[in-house]
């Protein structure tokens, strides 16, 4: 019964261990996100604005990791929050997806408008800020690399920064082309590329958050296979009221009613069932209710 809690506490401790590095990366990227946004407005660069929007994903991703660590730590001392506050990470992810979708659509629409008559862009300042932004991403990448192997939250932030490295390089390329050739189309072209890079990731993030919030089964698990695996445990005569859902990233939860054969040993069946869920499906928190085979009417299967 306590395996899921222990798993959550392990993830919490791993993230808390690198909290200082997370805060350092958060501050570094937040500062350069604002610098890029201001520079985009001053230089007229849409590519720089799109990179600032993408850097915002890094800032929000790291912020989500910090919020999850802090909230889970506080919730662990509150007996009323029996599952902690791990879902706050998911709510933040959904908000992140909505905001990013708006940024990406704006960038794409503005880029289409600029293709008709691309405005002049101050390539020199754009290049300087883009290079500084790349260095900020490299710094954040190095800060997060150590913790990415221990904490799922830190790894998520680390992968966000890694993706932003490529968009920063794209903005530098656009600035270099404009500086060398005055070909203004390079700016909206790179902006479109960054916008198209953001949209699929935004959709994936939003879809994953919604799946968790509606308590759908994890996409990598086949509920029918879980049912069959439990049904195959020695001493189990049937399985009903099976539910599998995700509490937060990397924490799958299950509940089920097991009908036991007359000769089954309760402790043995429960231990074997939990072992199957852990070994085959990585489900570490399972609430299992055992019912005797001949006890008709003890528990009617729910309609939901």
C-alpha positions, 0 to 999 in steps of 0.5 A, a space after each residue: 500500500 505504501 509503495 506509491 508513497 515511497 516512490 513519490 518521496 524518492 522522486 521528491 528527494 531526488 528533485 530537492 537534492 538539485 533544487 539549488 541548480 534548478 533555481 539557478 537555471 530558472 533565474 538565468 533563463 528567466 532573465 534572458 527570456 525578458 532580455 530576448 523579448 525586449 530585444 525582439 521588440 526593439 529590433 523588430 525580429 520575429 525570430 527573436 520573439 519566437 525564441 523568447 517564447 520557446 525559452 518561456 517553455 524552459 522557464 515554465 518547465 523548471 518552475 513546474 519542477 520547483 513547484 512540484 517539489 515544494 508543493 509535494 514537500 508541504 503536502 506530505 505534512 498535511 493528512 488531508 491531502 492523501 495523494 499530496 499535491 502532485 497534480 499541481 505539476 499537471 495543472 501547470 503543464 496544461 496552463 503551459 500548453 495553452 500559453 505556448 499554443 497562443 504564442 506559437 499561433 501569434 508567431 505563425 500569423 505574424 510571420 505570414 503577414 511579414 512574408 508579404 512585405 518583410 520589415 527591416 530588422 536590426 541584425 547586429 543587436 539581434 545577433 548579440 542577443 541570440 548568442 547571449 541566449 544560446 550561452 544562457 541555454 548552455 549554462 542551464 543545460 550544464 546546471 541541469 545535466 547532473 540531476 536529469 538522471 535522478 529526477 523526472 522533473 529535472 529531466 523534463 526541464 533538462 530536455 526543454 533546455 536541450 530543445 531550446 539550444 537548437 532554436 537559439 542556433 536557428 535565430 543566430 543563423 537568421 541574424 547572420 544571413 540578414 547581417 551579411 545579405 540584407 535578406 529580410 525573409 530569413 527572420 520570418 522563415 526562422 520564426 515559422 520554423 520555431 513556431 512549427 517546432 513548438 506546436 507539436 510539443 505543445 499539443 503533446 504536452 497538453 494532451 498528456 496533461 488532459 489525459 492525467 486530469 481525466 484519469 485516463 489509463 496511461 497510454 503505454 498500458 493496456 488495461 486488458 493486459 493488466 486485467 489478464 495478468 491479475 486474473 492469471 495470479 494463482 488464487 484469483 478467480 476473477 477481477 472487476 472494478 479495475 482502474 488504472 490512472 496516472 497521479 503525476 508524471 512517472 507515478 501510475 496508480 491502480 485499484 481493483 477487486 479480486 475474487 479469490 478461489 476458496 483455497 486461496 491464501 489472502 496474503 499470498 494472493 495480494 503479495 503476488 498481485 502487487 508483484 505482477 503490477 510492479 514487475 510487468 507494468 511499473 505500477 507501484 501503488 495498488 489498492 486491491 480488495 479481495 472478495 471470497 468467491 462464494 460471497 455473492 452480493 458482497 460487492 457489486 461492480 460499479 457502473 463507472 
